[in-house]
Amino acid sequence: MKGEPALVRVRVFSRPQGFMEADLARNILKAEGIDCVLPGQYTAGVLPGIDGIQILVREADAERASEILASYFDTPQTSA
């Protein structure tokens, strides 16, 4: 529809813990002021590991959202 921002996928969670990770990702992005939607969150709960949960953000926020999520999910955690 005209006037609505384009949404793009920035990440997909599909492992058994995908629902929890997607929810965490949504909260991280929200804390950073980035709105997102998780269109597959309910299907993935029924069929874990089969249907991935996508994180969709506005196209204008995609690069920043990807960087934020990569810094959280793709950085090895070290124990102190």
C-alpha positions in Angstrom: 0.0 0.0 0.0 1.1 3.5 -0.7 2.4 5.4 2.3 3.3 2.3 4.3 7.0 1.7 4.9 8.6 -1.3 3.2 9.6 -4.1 5.6 12.7 -6.2 5.2 13.9 -9.3 6.9 17.0 -8.8 9.0 17.2 -12.2 10.7 15.5 -15.6 11.0 15.4 -17.8 14.1 14.6 -21.5 13.5 16.4 -23.5 16.1 14.3 -25.1 18.9 15.0 -22.0 21.0 14.1 -19.7 18.1 10.9 -18.3 19.7 12.8 -17.2 22.8 15.7 -15.7 20.7 13.2 -13.9 18.4 11.4 -12.4 21.4 14.7 -11.3 22.9 15.7 -9.8 19.5 12.4 -7.9 19.4 13.0 -6.5 22.9 16.6 -5.5 22.0 15.4 -3.6 18.9 12.6 -2.0 20.8 15.1 -0.7 23.4 17.1 0.8 20.6 14.0 2.5 19.2 13.5 0.2 16.2 10.0 -1.2 15.6 9.8 -4.7 14.3 7.3 -7.5 13.6 7.6 -11.3 14.0 5.2 -12.7 11.4 6.1 -16.4 12.0 6.2 -16.4 15.8 3.0 -18.4 16.4 3.6 -21.0 13.6 7.1 -21.6 14.9 5.7 -22.4 18.4 3.5 -25.1 16.9 6.2 -26.5 14.6 9.6 -25.8 16.3 12.6 -26.0 14.0 10.4 -26.1 10.9 9.0 -22.7 10.4 11.5 -19.9 11.1 10.6 -16.7 12.9 11.5 -13.7 10.8 12.4 -10.3 12.2 11.1 -7.6 9.9 11.9 -4.0 10.3 11.4 -0.8 8.2 13.8 -0.7 5.3 15.3 2.5 6.7 16.2 0.7 9.9 17.5 -2.5 8.4 21.2 -1.8 8.4 21.2 -0.6 12.0 19.0 -3.4 13.2 21.2 -6.0 11.5 24.3 -4.5 13.2 22.6 -4.5 16.6 21.4 -8.1 16.4 24.8 -9.3 15.0 26.6 -7.7 17.9 24.4 -9.5 20.3 23.8 -12.9 18.7 27.0 -13.3 16.7 29.6 -12.2 19.2 31.1 -15.0 21.2 30.4 -14.5 24.9 33.3 -14.9 27.3 32.9 -15.8 30.9 34.6 -13.7 33.5 
